[in-house]
Amino acid sequence: MTIDYDLWKEKHNICVEKILRICDYDKSKDAIKNAVKCNSSLCVMKNAMQDIRGYFERDVKSSAELCFLIRNIDVIVTGILDINNIQFGIGLNKPEKAIERCFTNKEIICNFRTLRSMVLAHPVDTFFTNDSGESETIYLEDILPFNPRIDGLILKKECDYVKRMCKPESHQSFFEPLTIEEDIVPVILTIIDSLDLLLSNIDKKIASIEHNFTQQDLVVINDSIQEYIISLDKELENRYPSAVGNTELADGTTSHYSIVYECLMYFEAHFKKETQDKYNVFLKYLRNELKKIEVDLKNMKFNEDNYFSLMYCSEFAPSLSYEKQKMEYLRESNKTSFTDLPIGNDTPSNALWGIRCFRLLMPYINQYIPVDVSVSDKDLYCQYVAATYFYAISDN
């Protein structure tokens, strides 16, 4: 059997994205703890599968390697069970019942759990239910790579490892084969298949949450553009929490960001009449994009990549890509720094370095909007973005 690691990676990445989405919506008192545990489970599952792949690539048969392989498989099994427990309330007190609900093949996973118990957890006291439905106890005395010169006399089949065991009622040892292809690989394949089951349940939960939101009206205030943006931003955070960032800064303040909230800056900028008249066309574009977001939020169809694309045209002033990157210095500045004086390479001011770069960009900006240099650094940045928009809609 072949293990499709790329398929695992693809499914795992989807799980990460969707579980993050569900955790964002969790408003319970244990929300943070649940999110951390889900995230940690997904991380160790990813690392465990990488180690599993390493085992097969090394192809070294030893008891230590086998223990490491079994440990990593069990990490993934446990992770899937834990995520199902947190997100769907599947209880873990009855392991077989939980395995039946979380995996596509209960028998394969239960047999693996018995092997894991025997090899790693409690080798001298493993309880399991045999094929006849009876409870048995096994003591594992040793497990070693198969040696055909010795073990070939004991076992009738070639295998990868030999388990030496006994039962509590007998002092006589008996031997069983363990074959990676028959006893281990099917477990890994079942794990990969079972991610589909997990993803299906996640999709149903997300669909239920999104349906409930579509039945609720957005609370937006239209008295002013500022109030409209702030209220729309709150609805975005309510419905798509991961689309909004709140970062605590070194000075104790909090920086708030979303593509909606970012628009406040553009509407708060004001210029001399010639510049403002042209700039108002850009503001009309922003209003239209905000309305698109409002409609999409109502219908739970928000996708951050679908809005404001005309504001980010890489072809504008292509020879000044470095200077365009440094426009962020002006965006972050609340000063009024523009000067015609020389600005040296040794300036310690980010704002002045941004002004230096802005002056190099001015000939390009002036082609699309008359530059007003009497305004704040942040307003200079707004003119730069407006020029980028006008370039994008022009015939070039």
ABEGO torsion letter per residue (X at the ends): XBBBAAAAAAAAAAAAAAAAAAAAABABAAAAAAAAAAAAAAAAAAAAAAAAAAAAAAGBBBAAAAAAAAAAAAAAAAAAAAAAAAAAGBBAABAAAAAAAABABAAAAAAAAAAAAAAAABAABBBBBBAAGBBBBBBBABBBBBBAAAAAAABABBBABBBBBBBAABABBBBBBBBAAAAAAAAAAAAAAAAAAAAAAAAAAAAAAAAAAAABBBBBBAABAAAAAAAAAAAAAAABAAABBBBBBAAGBBBBBBAAAAAAAAAABBBBAAAAAAAAAAAAAAAAAAAAAAAAAAAGABBAAABGAAABBAABGAAAAAAAAAAAAAAABABBABBABBBBAABABAAAAAAAAAAAAAAAAAAABBBBAABBAAAAAAAAAAAAAAAAABAX
